[in-house]
Amino acid sequence: MCAKRSQPTNWASLLQQELNKNARTPPGTGWLTRDELKATWKVGFHKLYTVLNKLIAQNKVEKFEGFVYTNGKSCTRTWYRIK
């Protein structure tokens, strides 16, 4: 039989916190992911990328490529911020 711990800890959330310290996320506020923009603008992915590429070319949108950890795995993410 296993001995009881005096203070139970949630090791999964502690691991996620440690991994997130190493994540590369955009600085500042106002950054949105592709899925958040899609839900906000209520358009499909093709239209979303068409508009985003046009706005990036016109220097009206900033793009940041980074990564976060999800379920212990590194996942690339792209954030966008309207200037």
CNS distance restraints for C-alpha pairs under 8 A (distance, minus, plus):
assign (resid  10 and name CA) (resid  14 and name CA) 6.46 0.50 0.50
assign (resid  11 and name CA) (resid  15 and name CA) 6.02 0.50 0.50
assign (resid  12 and name CA) (resid  16 and name CA) 6.22 0.50 0.50
assign (resid  13 and name CA) (resid  17 and name CA) 6.15 0.50 0.50
assign (resid  14 and name CA) (resid  18 and name CA) 6.32 0.50 0.50
assign (resid  15 and name CA) (resid  19 and name CA) 6.22 0.50 0.50
assign (resid  15 and name CA) (resid  72 and name CA) 7.90 0.50 0.50
assign (resid  16 and name CA) (resid  20 and name CA) 6.05 0.50 0.50
assign (resid  16 and name CA) (resid  69 and name CA) 7.39 0.50 0.50
assign (resid  16 and name CA) (resid  70 and name CA) 7.84 0.50 0.50
assign (resid  16 and name CA) (resid  71 and name CA) 7.55 0.50 0.50
assign (resid  16 and name CA) (resid  72 and name CA) 6.87 0.50 0.50
assign (resid  17 and name CA) (resid  21 and name CA) 6.47 0.50 0.50
assign (resid  18 and name CA) (resid  22 and name CA) 7.28 0.50 0.50
assign (resid  19 and name CA) (resid  23 and name CA) 6.74 0.50 0.50
assign (resid  19 and name CA) (resid  69 and name CA) 6.26 0.50 0.50
assign (resid  19 and name CA) (resid  72 and name CA) 7.33 0.50 0.50
assign (resid  20 and name CA) (resid  68 and name CA) 6.56 0.50 0.50
assign (resid  20 and name CA) (resid  69 and name CA) 6.16 0.50 0.50
assign (resid  23 and name CA) (resid  66 and name CA) 7.69 0.50 0.50
assign (resid  23 and name CA) (resid  67 and name CA) 5.76 0.50 0.50
assign (resid  23 and name CA) (resid  68 and name CA) 4.83 0.50 0.50
assign (resid  23 and name CA) (resid  69 and name CA) 6.63 0.50 0.50
assign (resid  24 and name CA) (resid  66 and name CA) 5.03 0.50 0.50
assign (resid  24 and name CA) (resid  67 and name CA) 5.24 0.50 0.50
assign (resid  24 and name CA) (resid  68 and name CA) 6.49 0.50 0.50
assign (resid  25 and name CA) (resid  66 and name CA) 5.66 0.50 0.50
assign (resid  25 and name CA) (resid  67 and name CA) 6.51 0.50 0.50
assign (resid  25 and name CA) (resid  68 and name CA) 7.14 0.50 0.50
assign (resid  26 and name CA) (resid  31 and name CA) 7.16 0.50 0.50
assign (resid  26 and name CA) (resid  64 and name CA) 6.30 0.50 0.50
assign (resid  26 and name CA) (resid  66 and name CA) 7.32 0.50 0.50
assign (resid  26 and name CA) (resid  79 and name CA) 7.27 0.50 0.50
assign (resid  30 and name CA) (resid  81 and name CA) 5.88 0.50 0.50
assign (resid  30 and name CA) (resid  82 and name CA) 7.78 0.50 0.50
assign (resid  31 and name CA) (resid  79 and name CA) 5.70 0.50 0.50
assign (resid  31 and name CA) (resid  80 and name CA) 5.38 0.50 0.50
assign (resid  31 and name CA) (resid  81 and name CA) 4.74 0.50 0.50
assign (resid  32 and name CA) (resid  36 and name CA) 5.85 0.50 0.50
assign (resid  32 and name CA) (resid  37 and name CA) 6.31 0.50 0.50
assign (resid  32 and name CA) (resid  79 and name CA) 5.24 0.50 0.50
assign (resid  32 and name CA) (resid  80 and name CA) 5.29 0.50 0.50
assign (resid  32 and name CA) (resid  81 and name CA) 6.36 0.50 0.50
assign (resid  33 and name CA) (resid  37 and name CA) 6.27 0.50 0.50
assign (resid  33 and name CA) (resid  77 and name CA) 7.43 0.50 0.50
assign (resid  33 and name CA) (resid  78 and name CA) 6.13 0.50 0.50
assign (resid  33 and name CA) (resid  79 and name CA) 4.58 0.50 0.50
assign (resid  33 and name CA) (resid  80 and name CA) 6.24 0.50 0.50
assign (resid  34 and name CA) (resid  38 and name CA) 6.11 0.50 0.50
assign (resid  34 and name CA) (resid  78 and name CA) 7.19 0.50 0.50
assign (resid  34 and name CA) (resid  79 and name CA) 6.95 0.50 0.50
assign (resid  34 and name CA) (resid  80 and name CA) 7.63 0.50 0.50
assign (resid  35 and name CA) (resid  39 and name CA) 6.22 0.50 0.50
assign (resid  36 and name CA) (resid  40 and name CA) 6.14 0.50 0.50
assign (resid  37 and name CA) (resid  41 and name CA) 5.91 0.50 0.50
assign (resid  37 and name CA) (resid  42 and name CA) 8.00 0.50 0.50
assign (resid  37 and name CA) (resid  48 and name CA) 7.89 0.50 0.50
assign (resid  38 and name CA) (resid  42 and name CA) 5.52 0.50 0.50
assign (resid  38 and name CA) (resid  43 and name CA) 5.70 0.50 0.50
assign (resid  38 and name CA) (resid  44 and name CA) 6.69 0.50 0.50
assign (resid  38 and name CA) (resid  45 and name CA) 7.08 0.50 0.50
assign (resid  38 and name CA) (resid  48 and name CA) 6.64 0.50 0.50
assign (resid  39 and name CA) (resid  43 and name CA) 7.42 0.50 0.50
assign (resid  43 and name CA) (resid  47 and name CA) 6.24 0.50 0.50
assign (resid  43 and name CA) (resid  48 and name CA) 6.22 0.50 0.50
assign (resid  44 and name CA) (resid  48 and name CA) 6.04 0.50 0.50
assign (resid  45 and name CA) (resid  49 and name CA) 6.10 0.50 0.50
assign (resid  46 and name CA) (resid  50 and name CA) 6.15 0.50 0.50
assign (resid  47 and name CA) (resid  51 and name CA) 6.12 0.50 0.50
assign (resid  48 and name CA) (resid  52 and name CA) 6.04 0.50 0.50
assign (resid  49 and name CA) (resid  53 and name CA) 5.88 0.50 0.50
assign (resid  50 and name CA) (resid  54 and name CA) 6.28 0.50 0.50
assign (resid  51 and name CA) (resid  55 and name CA) 6.16 0.50 0.50
assign (resid  52 and name CA) (resid  56 and name CA) 5.99 0.50 0.50
assign (resid  52 and name CA) (resid  61 and name CA) 7.41 0.50 0.50
assign (resid  53 and name CA) (resid  57 and name CA) 6.14 0.50 0.50
assign (resid  54 and name CA) (resid  58 and name CA) 6.34 0.50 0.50
assign (resid  55 and name CA) (resid  59 and name CA) 6.16 0.50 0.50
assign (resid  55 and name CA) (resid  60 and name CA) 5.21 0.50 0.50
assign (resid  55 and name CA) (resid  61 and name CA) 5.65 0.50 0.50
assign (resid  56 and name CA) (resid  60 and name CA) 5.84 0.50 0.50
assign (resid  56 and name CA) (resid  61 and name CA) 4.99 0.50 0.50
assign (resid  56 and name CA) (resid  62 and name CA) 6.64 0.50 0.50
assign (resid  56 and name CA) (resid  63 and name CA) 7.62 0.50 0.50
assign (resid  60 and name CA) (resid  82 and name CA) 6.18 0.50 0.50
assign (resid  60 and name CA) (resid  83 and name CA) 5.47 0.50 0.50
assign (resid  61 and name CA) (resid  80 and name CA) 6.59 0.50 0.50
assign (resid  61 and name CA) (resid  81 and name CA) 5.57 0.50 0.50
assign (resid  61 and name CA) (resid  82 and name CA) 4.46 0.50 0.50
assign (resid  61 and name CA) (resid  83 and name CA) 5.56 0.50 0.50
assign (resid  62 and name CA) (resid  80 and name CA) 5.58 0.50 0.50
assign (resid  62 and name CA) (resid  81 and name CA) 5.11 0.50 0.50
assign (resid  62 and name CA) (resid  82 and name CA) 6.34 0.50 0.50
assign (resid  62 and name CA) (resid  83 and name CA) 6.89 0.50 0.50
assign (resid  63 and name CA) (resid  78 and name CA) 6.96 0.50 0.50
assign (resid  63 and name CA) (resid  79 and name CA) 5.88 0.50 0.50
assign (resid  63 and name CA) (resid  80 and name CA) 4.72 0.50 0.50
assign (resid  63 and name CA) (resid  81 and name CA) 6.68 0.50 0.50
assign (resid  64 and name CA) (resid  78 and name CA) 5.63 0.50 0.50
assign (resid  64 and name CA) (resid  79 and name CA) 5.15 0.50 0.50
assign (resid  64 and name CA) (resid  80 and name CA) 6.36 0.50 0.50
assign (resid  65 and name CA) (resid  76 and name CA) 7.40 0.50 0.50
assign (resid  65 and name CA) (resid  77 and name CA) 6.00 0.50 0.50
assign (resid  65 and name CA) (resid  78 and name CA) 4.48 0.50 0.50
assign (resid  65 and name CA) (resid  79 and name CA) 6.45 0.50 0.50
assign (resid  66 and name CA) (resid  76 and name CA) 5.85 0.50 0.50
assign (resid  66 and name CA) (resid  77 and name CA) 5.39 0.50 0.50
assign (resid  66 and name CA) (resid  78 and name CA) 6.20 0.50 0.50
assign (resid  66 and name CA) (resid  79 and name CA) 7.96 0.50 0.50
assign (resid  67 and name CA) (resid  74 and name CA) 6.46 0.50 0.50
assign (resid  67 and name CA) (resid  75 and name CA) 5.39 0.50 0.50
assign (resid  67 and name CA) (resid  76 and name CA) 4.19 0.50 0.50
assign (resid  67 and name CA) (resid  77 and name CA) 5.13 0.50 0.50
assign (resid  67 and name CA) (resid  78 and name CA) 7.91 0.50 0.50
assign (resid  68 and name CA) (resid  74 and name CA) 5.79 0.50 0.50
assign (resid  68 and name CA) (resid  75 and name CA) 5.44 0.50 0.50
assign (resid  68 and name CA) (resid  76 and name CA) 6.51 0.50 0.50
assign (resid  68 and name CA) (resid  77 and name CA) 7.01 0.50 0.50
assign (resid  69 and name CA) (resid  73 and name CA) 5.23 0.50 0.50
assign (resid  69 and name CA) (resid  74 and name CA) 4.50 0.50 0.50
assign (resid  69 and name CA) (resid  75 and name CA) 5.83 0.50 0.50
assign (resid  70 and name CA) (resid  74 and name CA) 6.45 0.50 0.50
assign (resid  70 and name CA) (resid  75 and name CA) 6.62 0.50 0.50
